[in-house]
Amino acid sequence: MSNIKSATKRVQIAERNRLRNKSYKSAVRTLMKKYFTAVENYAANPSDELKQEVERRMSEAYSKIDKAVKRGVIHRNNGSRKKARLAKNFNARVKATA
């Protein structure tokens, strides 16, 4: 443990930021998984309701990714790569079924 007051405070701030970053990263991963399962369901059985579900999941995932980038949790290019991966997955599944 540190003896200097400012160092102690930095340790506390680093821990707070680590927990916040962990929360955002976990939420992004969860939303991406939910999106991928929605896309699989839509590819297996295309319908208007499932397409709306896919669009809603994509919107949620994009929003959370953008917020994580804005807060500096993930790098801008990492966020762009994740969003491109979501779109690419949807296009590949839809074209494979069509």
N, C-alpha and C positions, 0 to 999 in steps of 0.2 A: 504494500500500500504506500501511496506517496505521502510525503511530509508537507508538500507545498499545497496551499489552498487552491491555487489555480489549476494545478495538475489533477487534484481530486475532482474538481468541477469538470475538467475535460474528460475524465474517465466516466463520469455520470452522463455527460452529454453524448459521448460515444456509444454508451450502452443504450440510451434512449433512441438514438438514430439507428442503431443496429436492429432494435426491435421493430421500429417503424419500417425499415427496409425489408425486413423479414416478412412482415405482414403484407406489404405490397407485392413482393415477389410470389408469395404463396397464393394470394388472390389472383394474380395474373395467371399462374399455372392452373389453378382450379377453373377459371373461366375459359381458358384455352381447351382444357379437357372436356368441359361441358359443350363447348362449340364443336369439337371433333365428334363427339357422340351424336350431337344433333345432326351434323352433316351425314354421318353414317346412316342414321335413321331415315333421313330424307333421300339418300341415294338408294336405299333398299326399297322404299315405298314413297315415291314422289307424290306430294299433295300440297295444296295451298297452305293448310295449317302448319305442316312441317316446314315449309319454306319460310313462313313468317317466324317460326321458332328459330330457324337458322339465322335469319336476319337480326332477330332480337339478341341472340347469343353473340353474334358478331359485333353488334353495337356495344354490348356490355363489355366485351373483351377489348375492343378498340378504345373505349372510354377509359378503362382501368390502365391500359398500357400507356395512353397519353398522359394520364395523371402521374403515373410512376416516372415517366420521362420528365415531366414538368417539375417534379419534386427532386429530381436528381437521383432517384433510386436506381434506375437503369439508364444506360447511355442512349442517346438519340438514335444511333445506328442499330443498337440492339432492339429498341422499340420498333423501328421500321422493319427490321428483319422478322420480328414476331408477327407483325401485321401482314407482311407479305406471305409468310408461311400460312396464315389463316386463309387468305384469299386464294392462294395456290392450291391448297387442299380442297376448297370448295369447287374451284374450276375443274380440277382433275376428277373429282367424284362425279360431278354433273356431266362432264363430257364422256366419262366412261359408261355411264348409264344411258346416255342419249344415242 
